[in-house]
């Protein structure tokens, strides 16, 4: 299947938006920080699901500041608290990071 030029432009624009949001959104910066440090490589295996949830909730809430970011952090924190496995928790964070 061949893509037309408009589809390619939309994909490029979306990629640029995601890249910019990684730098301007404090929640995405914090999630990136978690993946670069606490959850990098095999390090995530040293956390229990409960301790990982607590870490995520604490870090999200501390990074949120106020306004719209605070509301998003609260929503993500609620989602994190309901995750049934470590993989689900990491996937939820990854999905938000690249949304």
N, C-alpha and C positions, 0 to 999 in steps of 0.2 A: 504494500500500500504506500503510495507516494503522498507526502505532505505538501500542502501548498504553502506559499510564502507567508500568508497571514497566520497560519497555525504555528509556523516557526517563530514569527515575531511575538506571538502571544506567549509561547513557551519561554522565549528569551526574556520578555518583560517580567514574567512570573519569577524566573530565576534571579533576576536583578532585584526584585522586591524582596524575595526571601533573603538574599545576601545582605541587603540594607537593613532588614528587620533584625538580623542577627546582631548587628552593631548598635542599633538604636533602642531595641526593646530590652529593658533590664531583666525581665523574666527569661527571655531566650538566652541572654548572656549568662545568667546564673545556671540554667540547664546545661549550656555548653561547658561551663566551668565544672559542673558535676561530672559530665562525661569525660572531661580531660583529666580529672583528679580522682575523686572517690570511686567512680564507676568505670574507669578506664581499664582496658584489657581484662584481666581476671580478677581485679580488685573488687568488683561488685559481688563476687562470691563470698567475700568475707563478711557481708552484711546479711542479717536475717531480714525477712520481709518487713517485720515490725520496725527494726532499726532503720531500714532504708526509707520506709514511709515517713518516719519521724524526721529523718534528715531532709528529705525532699520538702516536706511541709514547712519545716523551719527555714530552710534556705529560700523557698519561694516567697514566704511571707516577709522575710527580711529584705528581699530584693525589690519588692513590689512598690514601695513608696506609697503614693496615693492615687486617687482617680481611677481611671480605667484599668491600670495595671494591678491595682489592689483587688478589683473585682475579678480579674482573670486569675490572679494568684489564688484567690479564695475558691474559685471554681476548680482549678487544677488540684488544689489541696484536698478538696472533697473527693475528686476522682481518685487521687493517690491513696486516700484512706480506704477506698473501696476495692482496690486492686487485690486479686486473689493469688497472684504469683509475682515473683520478682521480674520475670520476663514481661508480664503484662504492664507492670509499673514502668519498666524501661521503654517499652514500646509506646506507651501513652506519652511519656516525655519526648521521645523521638518524633512522634507524630506532631506534637505541638511545635517542636523546634523547627520543623520543616513545613509548617502550614503557612 
